Amino acid sequence: MLYHAYELTHAAIAPWRAAAKASQRLLREPMNPWGHTPGGKAMAAALDVFESTTRRYDKPQWGLHETLVAGQITPVGEHVVYEQDFCDLLHFQREESLIEGRDDPKVLIVSPMSGHFATLLRGTVEAMLPEHEVYVTDWKDARMVPLSAGRFDLDDYIDHIMNMIRHIGPDCHIIAVCQPGPAVVAAVALMAADEDPAQPATMTIMGGPVDPRMSPTVPNNLATERPIGWFERNVISQVPFPHPGMMRKVYPGFVQLTGFMTMNLERHVSAHKTLFDNLVKGDGDSVEKHHTFYEEYLAVMDLTEEFYLQTIKDIFQEFRLARGIMTHRSQLVEPSAITRTALMTVEGENDDISGIGQTKAAHDICINIPDDKRIDYMQKDVGHYGVFNGSRWRSEIQPRIRDFIRTNPSA
C-alpha cells in the first residue's frame, strides 16, 4: 500500500506541477511586464521551487565524454561489457589511439546499491579517468526488473562482484565506495580462499561499514533499534502497475530518500530557501549548481526486498563479517585468507553515515595481509560524500589511491 499511496500522490500532483510549469514560462516571458516586477519574480521563483521538489527524477546521464590524458583532450566512450538482469558493468573507454603505449591500471569501482544510482560517483570516475582504465558497477533499479528475473540478494551481489573482477582479469584493482565495502571484502576473501588467479592486486574501501559497531551513526542505530521483522512489515512494498517490475517486493527508493532528507532536514530546507532567493535575484550560476546537485540527489532506485533485508540483518544487526561468522552460499567468509591483495581504507573525519573506525576495521579482520601492503587514511574536514567527491577527493584522497595502486601492481 505504501508504494500505491506514493504513486497516487504523484499522479494527483501532476496537474498542479504542469500548471506551475506553464505559469512559470508565462512569468519569464520577456514581453510580460508583470514578470519583471518584484511580485512576479517571487511568484516565478516559488513555482520553480514547487515544480523541482515535486518532480520524479529519472536516472541521470554520466556525461563523461572526454578526459585529459598527459595534457591531451581524449574522447571517452561508455560501453557495457558485462550485462545481467540486475547489473551492468560499464567501461569508460578512452580513445585507444591516444593512449597507445600507456600501461594504466585497470580499476573496478563498485558503486553503492543503497538508493542512489551509480552516477552519484561521476566525480569519482572523472578523477580516475586520466590515468586509469575505469570500470563501474551500474546496479539496476529493481522497479524496472521483471519478476521473471528472479531473486537478487546479498549472495548474488557478491557473486556479481567476483564475476566482474574475473571479467576484467587478474590485473584488476578494486575500489568499494560506501555500502559495498563489506561485500567487496567478502568477495576478495572468497576468491583468496579458492586461490582464484583473478584475485585483485589491491582493494580500497572508502567510507564502508565493515564493522558498524564502531562509532555508530544515526543510520546504524536505526538499524539496531528494531527487529528485522519490523523492517519487513513497515518499509517493504510491492512495485505497482505499470512498472516492468510490478509485483516485485522492494525497499522503495523514495523511502530511503526520505530518511536521508530527514537526517539533514534543516540543511535541505535552507538550500531551497537559498534557491528561491537566487531565483528572485537572477543568480543563474547558483541556481544551476543547486539544480545539478538535486537532480542527482533526488534520483533514486528501488532495492529488492531480499537484498535489503539480508544486508540489514547480516551487516548492520548481526555484524557477521566483523564477527567472523559471515557465510556466502553456506561457505564461511574468511578475510584471513587474503594475503596477495593489498588493502587501503579511507575514512572521512565528519562522516555521519559510516563513523570513524567502521572502515578501518577491515585491517582487523584481514590479518594476513603484510604490513607493507596496508594503508589507512583519514581525511580531515570531510563528511561521507566528500570521501569520494569534491575538492578534497580530487586533491588529497585520489592522489593517495593512485599512488597506492601503483605501489602494489599485480603479481
N, C-alpha and C positions, 0 to 999 in steps of 0.2 A: 504493500500500500504506500510505502514511503516514496518509491520511485514514481508511482502513478500520481501521487499528490504533487510531486515536483513537476512532472510533465504537464499536468492540468494548470498549475500556476503559471508555468512558462507560456502555455497557449493562451491563457486568459490575459496576460500582459502584452501579448504580441500586438494587438490593435493599438494599444497605448504607445508602444515603442515605435510603431510605424507612424503614428500621428506626431510623435515627438521629433522624429527624423524629418518629416515633411515641414513641420513648423520651424525647425532649426534651419533648414535650407532657405525657407522664406525670409527668416530674420537676417540671414547672412547674404541675402541678395544685395549686391552693391546699389541697386536702384531703389531699395526700400529705405526711406528716410528713418523709419522707426528703428531699424536695426542699428543705426549709428548713435542712438540715444543711450544714456546710462541704463534706463529700464529695459531697452531692447537687448543690449549686450548681456545684462544679467539674466534675462529670460532665455536667451540662446545658450548661455553657459549652463543654466540649470537643466535645460533639455539635453545638452550633451552629456552631462553627468548621469542623468537618468537613463539615457539610452545605453551608455557604456557599462553601467553597473547592472543592467537587466538583460544584457545580451548573452547568448550562449556562444562561447568561443571555440572555434574548431582547432584542430591540431595545427600549430604554426609550421611554417616552412623553415628549413635550415638556413637558406640564403647564403651559403658559403660557396661562392662561385670562383674565388681566386685567393691566393696567398702569396707571401713574399718568400722566395727561396734564394738565399745568397744574394739578396738585393734585387732579384728579378721577379717581376709580377708573373705568377704561374697560375694558369687556369686549373680549377678543381672540379671534378665530376663526382656526382653522388650515385653509387652503384650498390644494388642489393646483391650480395654474394652468398647469402645463406638465408633461406626463406622457410619458415614454418608457420603453423596456424597462429601461434601466439607471439612470435618474434621474428624480426628481420635483422640480419647483420649488414650494416652499411659500411662501405669502404669509401672514404673520401680520397679518391684517386687523383693525384697531381699529374699534370701533363708529363708523360713519360719522356718526351724528347728534351724537356727542360731539367729533368732530374737524373739524366743518364750519368752513370759513374758514381752516384751517391750511394752510400750504404746506410740509409736511415733506418733505425729500428722500427719494427712493427709493433704497434701499441693497440691493445684492445681496451677500450673504455667501456666499462659496464655501468650503464645508467641505472638510476633507481627506478623501481617499479612501485611507487608509493603515492600515486595520484596524478603526478605531472608527466608530461611527455618527455621523451629523451631530448627534445630541442631545448630544454632548460639548460643543457650543457653546451649550448652554442659557443659560449666564451671559452669553455674548457677545450673544446675541439679546435677552435680558432687559434689558440695559443700553442697547441701542439703541432699543428699542420706544417709550419715552415721546416721542421727538422725531423718529422716522423711520418711513417705510413700509418694513418689513423683509421681504426675500425671502431664502430659504436653499436651497442645493442639497442635496437629500436623496438621496445616492447609494445604490443598492440592493445588497443582499448578492448576490454572484454565485452563491452556493449556491442562491438562490431564483429565478434567472432561467433559464428553459428553454433548452436548447441550440439550439432552433429560432430564438431571438432573434439568433443570430449572434455575431460577434466584438465586442469592445469594447477598443480600445487607446488610447494617449495622443492620437492624432489625433482619435478620436471624442470623447474627453474635452474637448479644446479646441473641437471643433465645438459640443458642448453648451453650453459657457460662452458662446460667441458667440451662439448661438441664444437663450439665456436673457437676455442683455443686450438683444438686439433685441426680445424679447418685452416686457421692462419698458419700453423706449423710450429715446430719446436723452438723457433727463434722469437716467440711471442713474449711481449711484456704486457702485464695486465694491471689496469687501474680500476679500483672499485670506488665509486662516488656515493657516499652515504649508505642508504639501505642495503645494497648488495654486499657490504663488507663481510658479514658472516658467511653468506653463500659462496663468495669467492674463496675465502679461507677453506671452506669445506670442499669446494671443487678441487682446489690445488692439493689438499690433503689426500683426497681420494685418488687423484692421479699419481701422487707420490707413492702411496701405499701399493698401487698396482704397477709401479715402476714404468709408468707411461712415458714413452720417449718425447711426447709433446709437452711435458711439464714446462710451464713458463719460466723464463730466465729471472724475471722479477715480479713482485706482487706489491702494489702500492694501495694502501687502504686509507681513504680520505673521509674523515668525519663519519665513520661507520660504527654501528652499535655492536661491536664484538662482545662486549660484556656490559649490558645496560645497568648492572648493579653499581657501576662506578659513577659517582656524581649524577644521580638520577635527575632527569629534567621533567617538566610538566607532562610531555607525552609518555615518558617512561612510567611515571606514577599513575597516569590514567589507565595504562595497560595492566597494571597490577592491582588496581583498586577493585576490579570486578572479575568474576569468573568468566571463563571462555563462553559459557552458555549465554551470558548477558549480551556479549557482542553478537552472537549468532541470532538472538531474538530481536535486538534493537537496531543494528546497523546493516544487516544483510537484507537485500531486496531483490526481486526479480526484474529483469530488464523487460520493459513493456513493448508492445507492438508500436511502431513498425520497425524497430531497430533489428538488424540482422541477428543479434544475439538474444532476441526475445525468448523469455522463459529461463534464461541462464541466471543463476543466483550470483549476485555480485556485491561487493562493497563499493557503493557508488562514489565516483569522484567528487560529486558535489558535497557529500558528507565529509570527506577528507578536507576539502577546501574550506568548509565551514569551520572545521577545527583549527586549521591554520590561521584563518582570519580572526577567529575569536582569541587566539593566543596573543595577537598583536592588534587588537581592535582599534585602540586609540591611534596607533600609527597609521592604519588604513583610513580611518575617518579623517585624520589630519591631512593625509595625502590627497584625498578627494576634495577637501576644502581648499587646499592649495591649487588643485586643478581648476576649481571654479574661479578662484581669484585670477589665475593666469589666463583663463579663457576671457574673462572680462577685460583684462589688461591687453590682451592680444599677444601674449608671450608665446609665440609659436614653438620655439625650441623646447621650452619646459613642458608644454602640452604634449609635444611629440614624444619626449622621453617618458612621460607618465603613461601614455597610451602604449608605447612599446613594451614597457615593463609589465603592465597589467594584461595586455593581450597574451603574454606568455604565462603569467601567474594564474590567470583565471581560466586558462585552457586545461581541463582535467580529464582523466581517463578512469574507467572502472577497473577494479581488480576482481578476479574470480574469488568466489566465496572460500574455496579450499585453500588457495594461496594465502589469502589474508588471515584466515583463522589459524592456519598452521604456523605462519610467521609470528602472530601474536603469542601463540601458546609456546612454541619451541624457543623463540629468541627472546621475547620480552617478558614472559611469565615464568618459564622454567629454566631459562638461561642455559640451554642444553649444550651449546657449543663451548661456552666458558667453563662449564662444569665437567666437560669431557664425556658426556653421555648422548651426544647428538648422533643420530643414525640417518643413513640415506639408503632407502630400499633394503632395510634390515642389516646393512653393513655399518659398523661403528666408524664414525669420522674421527681420525686420529691426526690432529695437527702436528704431533711429534714426528710423524713420518716425513715431514717436509725437511729436506736437507740441501737440495740443489737450488731452490728458488730463494733469491734474496728478498728481504722484507723491509718496506718503508711504511711508516704510519705518519699521518698528518692530521693535526687537530687545530681547531680554532679556539682562541682564548675565551671568546664570548659565545660559543656555540650553545644555543638553547634547545637544540634537538638531540644531539649526541654529546653529552657532557664530557669534560676533561677526564681522560683515563679510559673511556669506553673503547676508543680505537687503539690506544697504546697497549691495551690488554692482549692484542694479537701476539705481542712478543712473549707474553707469559705462557701462552699455550703452544706456540711454535718453538719449543725449547731446543730443537736440534739444528736450527739454522746457525751457522758460525757467526761469531760476534762481528767479524769484519764484513758481513753481508747484511747488517741490520742498521737501520736509521730510524730514529723517532724525532719528529719535528713538530713544535707547537708554534703556530703563527699568532703573534700578538695583535690585538685590536681588530679581530675579525669575528663575525658570527658564522653561523652554519653556511649561509650562501656564499660568504666571502672566501671560504676554503677553496672553492672551485670556480669562482667567477670574480671579476672586478680587478682593480689595480693591484692589490696585494697578491692575488693569484698570479697575475702576469709578471710582476716584477720580483716577487720573493719566493713564491711556492713553486711555480712551474720550472724556473731555472734549477731548483734543487732536485726536482723529479727528473729533469733532463739529465743532470749530472749523475744521478743515482742509476739511471738506466744505462748510461754509457760506461759507468764503472763496473757494471755487472752484465756483460754481454752473455749471450747464450753459449753454453759449453760446446 
